Amino acid sequence: MTTIKPRRVLTINRGSSSLKFAIFGRDDREGGDPHAILTGKIDRIGLEGCTIQIVDLAAKTTVKEKLEPSVDPIAALIEHLKKQSQLDQIEFVGHRIVHGGARRSEPAWIDSALVAELRGLIAIDPDHMPIELDAVAAIERELPRIRQVACFDTAFHAHIPRVARTLPIPYESADEGIVRYGFHGLSYEYILGELERLDSAAAAGRVIVAHLGSGASMAAILDRACVDTTMAFSPAAGLMMGTRSGDLDPGVLIHLLKQKKLSSKELNDLVNKKSGLLGVSGISPDVADLLAVEAGNDRAELALNVFCHIARKHLGGLAAVLGGLDTLVFTGGIGEHAPAIRARICSGLDFLGIDLDASQNEKGAAIVSKPNSKVTVRVVATNEEIVVARRTLELARKQGLA
């Protein structure tokens, strides 16, 4: 009797102060999608109140423990997975890597050459790449027998039209890699797949996906292909975000450099860590926090209104690129869980054919537009981790390793 060996993938999504992870399994008898066995998150890395939470979906148990702020998150994760006897069947580790540069449009095995290539992108992405490469190195140290795969957030946008990719600066800059890359690609890939499952005709039409979270962006999709997106050379572009400014008059940056003599690090911190909802409100980068106090706080109200105004403006711009709109999808933490923000963004967009159903929107229904709305407005929960698991297993199969 042949024994079927379970194939399991550990996925890693390393953020600046958090680490999301999951274990997915699929065996040869099923031949289907990877299924989540375990999910979890380490929150507040480097801060007081650092915790790890692991949800075992099979056993239906949840473990949550405090960690020291200085903990190595990968080492802590591996230690907890050992306690739960979850490591023995893991064959691959798939990483969400935010930036793939100009060369990477497909998942790739992580080796010394790829690590060196990605280190060359630190200048482009100083906020994500170093900690992502630290996670890769930590896995290599803790689990040296396991092969690792990089899945790039930029890959979804790799084939956007030249007119959208080109930035309006001296032409030669494109040869230096200064172009529109686009991000949140793993999320967009998942949402497009879900839309295909829910309504394949809609997936072939004119679609805007609004990924709204602490990082926020939108993508315009036509006939299942991305044609434009709000983020550009870096994840700081486009929409206003939790702590990032989004699009900003270059003259503001020049003024700050000249008048305040900011260093490059200080300027980076201002644009990426001190702006957005946090910068305008002076309270919090979290929409839920601001919604809770906006009735009595002018700056909280202003921050939310600016966020929605900018989102509405970008939505209209992408609809113009598409020549109209058939489907709008909200996803991400804000997009999925903040009906008030969805309503404000859609307010006044009836000229595009958007007619929101207030009751369904408040409930967070799957479709929040009215039945007669020309544009179908959906709320779809994203799942970047399963895309990483799928892509990792696909690459392994191509190499005859799974």
N, C-alpha and C positions, 0 to 999 in steps of 0.2 A: 504494500500500500504506500503510495506516494504522500509524503507529508508536505502540505502547502505552507510555505514560510511566510508569515505576515510581513508586509513591508510597511515600515513606519517612518514618517518624516517629522522631524522637529522643525518648526518654523520660528524664526527670530525676527522681531520688528523692534529695533532699538531706537528709542527717542531720546531727547536731550535729558529728560528726568524720569523716563519710564522705559519698561521693556515688556512688550506683549509677546506671548509665546503660545504655541499650541502643538499638540502631537496628533498627527493624522495617520490613519491606517487604511490599507486597501489590500485585499489578497486576490490571487489570480482567479478564484472562483467567482468573484463578484464582477470584475471587469468594469466597474463603474467609478464614480467619483470618489476621491478620498473622503473619509468620514472622520469627523473630529472625535478623538478619544478623550482628550484632555485640553483645557484652555486655562490661561492664567495671565497674570500681570504683576510686575513689580513696579510700584508707584513711589514717587518722591525720592528717587535715587539722589544721594548726596545731601538730603534734607532730613530734618527731624520728622518723625512720623513715617519713615520708610517702611513699606509692608510688601509682603508677597502673598498673593492669593492664587490658589490652584483649585480648579473645578474639575473633578473626575466625572466625566459625563456617563461612563459605564456604571460606576459604583454609586453615582448620584451623591457624591460627597464634596464638601468644600472645606479647604484648609486655608486659614489666614493667619499669618504670623508677622510680628514686628521684626525688622532688620536694623542693623546698625547703619547710619547714614553713609558711612565710608565703605560699605560692603561692595565687593566685586559682584555685580548682578548675575553674571554668567555662572560664577562659582556657586553662588547661592542657589541659582536655579538647578544646576547639576546635583547639588547636595540634596535638594528636596525631591528631585526626580528619582535619585537613588533610594531614598527612604520609601518611596512609593513603588519601587521595583518597575520603573517605567523606562529604564535606559537600555535594557538588554536587546530589545528588538528594533531600536532605532538604527537605520542604515544610512540616512542622509540628513543633513541640516540645510534648510533653505533659508536664506536671508533676504529680507527686503532691503535693497540698496537704493537710496534716493536718486543718485546721479550715475548714469552710465556714460556720460560724455558723448562725443560724436561717433564713437566706434561701436557702441553696444546697443543692439536692438533685440537681442535674444538672451535668455538665461545662459549662464556660463559656469563651468567648474571653477572653483576658487583655487588658484595655485599661486606660487610666488610671482609669476609674471603678471597675473591679473591684479594682485595686491599692489605691485609696483605701479601699474597703470592707474589704479584707483587713487593711489597716493598722489599722483600727478594732478588729480582733480580737487585736492583739498583747497587750493587757492580759489576754485570756483564755488565750492560748497564747504566752507570752514565749519559750519554748524552741525552738519550731519556726518560727513565722511569720516572724520577722525574717530567718532564714537562707534560708527558702524564697523570700521576696520578693527577697533579694539575688541568688538564682539566676535569678529572672525578669529582674531588671534587667541581670544580666551577659549573659544570652542576648540581650536587646534591644540591648545595646552591641556584642556580638560578631557577632550575626547579625540585623541590623535588618530584613532583608527577610522573615524567617520569622515566621509567626503562631504564637502560643503559646496553649495550652489548659490550664486548671486542672481537675484531676480530684480531687474531695474525698473524703477518708477518712470523713467524717461522713455522706456521702450514703446509704450502705447502711442506716443506722439512722434515716433521716429520718422514717419513718412508723411507728415503734414506737408501741404503744398509749400513750394519755395517762397511764394509771396507771403505766407504766414510765418515761415521760419526766419526770414530775413529781418534784421533789426535796422532801423534807419540811421545808421552811423557809417563811417567810411567803409566801403565795400570790402576792403582787404581784411577787416576785422573778422569776417566770417571764416576766413582761412585760419584764423587763430582760435576758432571754436566759439566765438561770441555770436551766438544765434539763439533763437527761441527753442528751448528743449521741452518745456512742459513737464509737469510732475503729477503725482497722485494717479499714475498710470495703472497700478495694480487695482486700485479701487474702480477706475473707469472700466477696466477689462471685466471685472466681476459684474458691475452694473449692466454693461452691455450684454453679457451672457444671460443675466437674469431677465432683461428686457426681451431678448430673443426667446427665452422660455415662456414668458408671459404673453408676448404678442410679437411674433416674428415680423409682421408687416410694419409695426412701429419701429422695430430695430433697423429696418431698411429705409426709414424715413428721415425726417429732419429732427434731430434730438439734441437737447442741451441737458447735460448732467451737471448739477450744482453740488459739488462735494464741499460741504460747509462744516468745518470743525475748528480746532485751534489754528490749524492751517486750512486755508480755504482757496478753492479754485473752481473754475467752470471749464467744460470742454464742449465744443460744437462737433457733433458727429453726423455725418451724412452717408447713408448707405453703408453703415457699419464701420466707417473709417473716420478717424479724427481729422478735422480740417482746420481747427484752430483751438487755442486754449489760452487762458488768462495768465498763467504763470509763464515765465519767459526764460531768460538766461539763468535765473536763480529762483528758488521758491519764495523769494521776497516780493515778487512782482504780482500785479493783478489786483485781486480783491483785498480790501482791508481784512485783517485777521486778528487773532487774539493778542499777539504782541508784535506782529509785523505790519509795516505801513501799507504794503501793497504799492501800486503805482504812485510815484511821487515825482513832482517837478524836479528835473535835474538841477535847476537853479537853486532849489532849497539845499541840496547837498553841497553845491559849490559855495553857497553862502555860509553854511555851517563850517566848512573846511577853512574858509578865509577868515570869518569873523570870530569863530570860537576855537579855531586852531585844533580841531578834533584830530586825533590819530585815526588810522584805519580801523583799529579795534574799537575805539569809542564810536566811530561812525557806524560800524557793523552792529554794535550793541544797541545803538539808538534805533536803527532801522528794523532790526530783527527781534529785539528783546524788550524795548521800552516804548514801542509805538502801538498802533492798532487800537483795539478796545481798551487795553490797559492804559495806553498813553493818553487817549482822549478822556476816558472816565476818571483816571487817577485812582480807581478802586480795584478793578479786577479784569483779567482777560477772559473771564468766563461769562458767557451770555446768561446762564441761569442766575448768577450772582447779580448781574445788572438788571435783569427783568424783575428780580425780587425787590429792588430799591428804586427803580426809575421813577415811580410815582412821586417820590419826594426828593429826588436828586437830579438836578438839571444836567449835570455832566454825564451821569449814567444814561439818561434819556437821549442826550445828544450823541453819545457813542453808538448806541443802538440804531438811532436814526441815520447816522452817517454810514454805518455798516450796511444797512438795508438800501440806502440811496445808491451807494457804490455798486452793490450787487445787482440792483435793478438796472443800472446804467450798463454794466457789462453784459447782463442777460440780453438787453435790447441790441447791443452791438453784435453779439454772437448770432442772434436771430437774423440780423441784417446779412451777416456772412453766409448764413444758410439759405437766405431768400425766403424766410418764413420759418414757422415752427409747428411741429406736429405733437411732440412729446417733451415735457419737462420733468426731470427726475431730481428729487431732493434726496441727498444721502449725507453721511457723516454725522457726527454727534449733534450738531445744531440742526442740520437738515432733517434728521430723523426725529428729533425730540423737542423741537421748539416751534410749535404751531404759530405762535405770535410772529415769529421771524418769517416763516413761510408766507403768512398773510401779508405782512408789510412789504415784502419783496414783490409779491404778485399784485399789490394794490396799484391800480392805474394802468395795468398792462392788458386791459380788455381790448385795446386796439390790435394786440397780437393774437387775440383769440383766447386769452386766459380768463376763465371764469371760475373762481375758486368756490367750493361749497364750504361755507363757514363751519357747519356742523361736522362734516366729514373731516375737515382739516383739524378741528379741535380734538377729534377722536384719534387722529393719527392713522386714518384708514389707508389702505393700500393705494386707492385713488381718491384724491382730495379735490378734484375738479367736478363741476356739475355735469350731468349726463349729456347736456347739449353743448358743452364747452368745445370749441374748435380745437383747442389744445388739451390733450390729456395730461394732467399733472399727477405724478406718482410719488410715493414715498417708499424707497427701497433701502433696507439695511445693507450696508456694504460688508465685505468679508475679504480683506486683503490676504489674510493668512491662508485661506483655501486656494487662492490663486498661486501663492508661493508653493504650496504643497503640490498642486497640479503640475506646475511648470517644472518643479524639481523631479517629479516622477517621470514626466515626459522626456526630459533630458537623459535621465538614467536609462529609460527604455531604448532611446535612440542609440545609446552606447552599449546596449546589451547587458546592462548592470541591474536591471530590475525586470 
